């Protein structure tokens, strides 16, 4: 298996769903929940010092390691 840095975020979310042995009928819902967790974690991790700026730089989730860290 490749390391988490070489995996795209959606692929990492799918691996997490598979690793947790989610039932087949609930996989799509679990993917949605994990995707929302990542988005919420990115929103909550914004630097409070830049909150007043008109366009603060968001955290970029560019690989599976970022997903693993945020979920």
C-alpha positions in Angstrom: 0.0 0.0 0.0 1.3 3.5 -0.8 1.9 6.0 1.9 -0.7 8.6 2.8 1.1 11.4 1.0 0.7 9.7 -2.4 -3.0 9.2 -2.0 -5.7 11.7 -3.1 -8.2 12.9 -0.4 -11.2 11.1 -1.9 -9.3 7.8 -2.1 -8.1 8.2 1.5 -11.7 8.7 2.6 -12.8 5.6 0.8 -9.9 3.7 2.4 -11.0 4.9 5.8 -14.6 3.7 5.1 -13.3 0.3 4.0 -11.0 0.0 6.9 -13.8 0.6 9.4 -15.8 -2.3 7.8 -18.8 -0.1 7.0 -21.8 -2.1 5.8 -22.4 -1.9 2.0 -25.7 0.1 2.4 -24.1 2.7 4.6 -20.8 3.4 2.7 -22.1 6.4 0.8 -23.4 8.0 4.0 -20.1 7.3 5.8 -18.2 9.0 2.9 -20.5 12.0 3.2 -19.9 12.2 7.0 -16.1 11.9 6.7 -16.1 14.5 3.9 -18.0 16.9 6.1 -15.7 16.2 9.0 -12.7 17.2 6.8 -14.5 20.4 5.6 -15.4 21.3 9.2 -11.9 20.7 10.4 -10.5 22.9 7.6 -12.9 25.7 8.5 -12.2 25.4 12.2 -8.4 25.4 11.8 -8.3 28.8 10.1 -5.8 31.1 11.8 -7.8 33.5 14.1 -5.3 36.2 13.4 -6.4 36.2 9.7 -10.1 36.1 10.4 -10.4 39.9 9.8 -8.7 39.7 6.5 -11.0 39.9 3.5 -9.7 36.7 1.9 -7.9 34.5 4.5 -5.9 31.6 2.9 -7.7 28.3 3.6 -5.9 25.1 4.4 -5.5 23.0 1.3 -6.3 19.3 1.7 -4.1 18.0 -1.1 -3.3 14.4 0.0 -4.3 11.5 2.1 -2.1 12.5 5.0 -4.0 15.7 5.3 -7.3 13.7 5.5 -5.8 11.4 8.1 -4.7 14.3 10.2 -8.0 16.1 10.0 -10.3 13.1 10.5 
